[in-house]
Amino acid sequence: MATRQRLRSPNERELQLARIGRALTFTFAAAILVAGGVFYGLVVLLDFQEIDSTTKLDAKTLFDLVKLSFGVVAGAGALVALVVAYRRQRVDEAGAHREATRLHTERFSQAVEQLGSDSPAVQLGGVHALAGLADDAPDNNLRQTCVDVLCAYLQLPFTADPGEDPAHEQEHHRYLALRKVRHTILRLIGDHYRRPKGTHRSWQGCDLDLTGVTIDGDMSFADATFSGGTVSFRGATFSGGGVSFADATFSGSAVFFGGAMFSGGTVFFGGARFSGGAVSFGHATFSGGTVFFGGARFSGGAVSFGHATFSGGAVSFGHATFSGGAVSFGHAMFSGGEVFFGGARFSGGGVSFGGARFSGGAVSFSDTMFSGGAVSFGHATFSGGAVSFGDTMFSGGEVSFSGATFSGSAVSFGGATFSGSVVSFGGATFSGSAVFFGGAMFSGGEVFFGGATFSGGVVSFGGATFSGSAVFFGHAMFSGGEVSFRSATFSGGTVSFDNATGSIPPLQ
């Protein structure tokens, strides 16, 4: 489609010239009519229509009429000359653009031929030639084509490293040479997206399709700006070295890391800014290495880690900021490694861990702040590992653990603060975990455990404080395990166990 647009562009410019010519002709005719109208008006105002038809025309009047005639003719001629000069300039510009496009096409063909060579050295020359062509492209469509070709090269399959065995020395050296070509393309992409938009050699605003690429070495996209286009790392593999997106800006773009695999090395998003647009890490796999989102800012738009798998390594969202928009970790799986949200701030919008599964490893929300909006862990499963909400603050909005299952994890809400919220554990199942609310503070709002089942494990509210809250355990079932309210404080609210069944624990 883009090719057809580029082929039609000279004809479109000629049609525009024709329209401009018709418009100027119409303007010229209108100017003559206006001049005639003014002349006629002057005649009427000066009462010339009453001049005696027998009056003789003197030389001075005749000379004035001649001067007026010449003035009208000269003005018309000047306007015609202006139109002709304008059309000539536009035709020259169109011709220059066609010539530039022709030269670009010739250079493009040569560069692509180099990139398709069997020699890595020749391919490297083709990479630099295409990057230069993108810099000098006469329009954005041609620049995008050059970027697309470079991205397509990165998406091509390549033979894995055979190792340093002397028997495969030649194949190993070829692998390293082709790896150098791939890394050069990635380095050039980072360099060009760091340049301010609108300046020479800037690729900002171009789509960047790195779907399925493998990034297996040190690479920097730090301080790059991806704005106004689509950025895709779908299915990409980050398998070694250090890849940095530090302080990168993703604004007004659709950013996709869906299905990406982070299996080794370090990937750093520290200080990155995601504003507007959609950001997706859905179905991504974090199975090794370190992925760091510390201090990243997500504002507006939608952020999704839905169905992501955290099975190894360390992932940190420490002190990240999520403001506005919707944030989803729905159905994510936390089965190993460490995931840290300590100090993160979620304000406004909705945050969902609905259906998430915590079956191993350590997940920490310590000192995290959820303010405003709705926070949902509805139907989440805590079946292994350790999950900490210690000193977490939930203020305003609604917090839901409705239907959650606590069957094998150590879950701590120690020191957590629930203020002015509706907090619901309705229908939750506590069947084999150690769940600790010691030192938690519930102030204002409502705390709801209606229909919850306590059938195993240990659930402790020891030292928790309920001030000004309505606490409801209606229809809860206490059939096993240990539930303790020892040393809990209830002040200024109501506590209800209406229709609860089983061995209801004493409040003190």
GIBELZI-V653992 format. One line per field, one symbol per residue. ss: DSSP state (H for helix, E for strand, C for the rest). burial: I if it has 16 or more other ideal C-beta (glycine too) atoms within 10 Angstrom, else O. Layout:
BEGIN
ss: ???
burial: ???
END
This chain:
BEGIN
ss: CHHHHHHHHHHHHHHHHHHHHHHHHHHHHHHHHHHHHHHHHHHHHCCHHHCCCCCCCCHHHHHHHHHHHHHHHHHHHHHHHHHHHHHHHHHHHHHHHHHHHHHHHHHHHHHHHHHCCCCHHHHHHHHHHHHHHHHHCCCHHHHHHHHHHHHHHHHCCCCCCCCCCHHHHHHHHHHHHHHHHHHHHHHHHHHHHHCCCCCCCCCCCCCEECCCCEECCCEECCCCEEECCEEECCCCEECCCEEECCCCEEECCEEECCCCEECCCEEECCCCEEECCEEECCCCEECCCEEECCCCEEECCEEECCCCEECCCEEECCCCEEECCEEECCCCEEEEEEEECCCCEEECCEEECCCCEEEEEEEECCCCEEECCEEECCCCEEEEEEEECCCCEEECCEEECCCCEECCCEEECCCCEEECCEEECCCCEECCCEEECCCCEEECCEEECCCCEEEEEEEECCCCEEECCEEECCCCEEEEEEEECCCCEEECCEEECCCCEECCCCCC
burial: OOOOOOOOIOOOIOOOIOOOOOOIOOOIOOOOOOOOOOOOOOOOOOOOOOOOOOOOOOOOOOOOOOOOOOOOOOOOOOIOOOIOOOOOOIOOOIOOOOOOIOOIOOIIOOIIOIIOOOOIOOIIIIIOIIIOIIOIIOOOOIIIIIIIIIIOIIOOOOOOOOOOOOOOOOOIOOIOOIIOIIIIIIOIIIOIIIIOOOOOOIIIIIIIIIIIIIIIIOIIIIIIIIIOIOIIIIIIIIIIIOIIIIIIIIIOIIIIIIIIIIIIIIIIIIIIIIIIIIIIIIIIIIIIIIIIIIIIIIIIIOIIIIIIIIIIIIIIIIIIIIIIIIIIIIIIIIIIIIIIIIIIIIIIIIIIIIIIIIIIIIIIIIIIIIIIIIIIIIIIIIIIIIIIIIIIIIIIIIIIIIIIIIIIIIIIIIIIIIIOIIIIIIIIIIIIIIIIIIIIIIIIIIIIIIIIIIOIIIIIIOIIIIOOIIIIIOIIOIOIIOIIIOOIOIOOIOOOIOOIOOOOIOOO
END
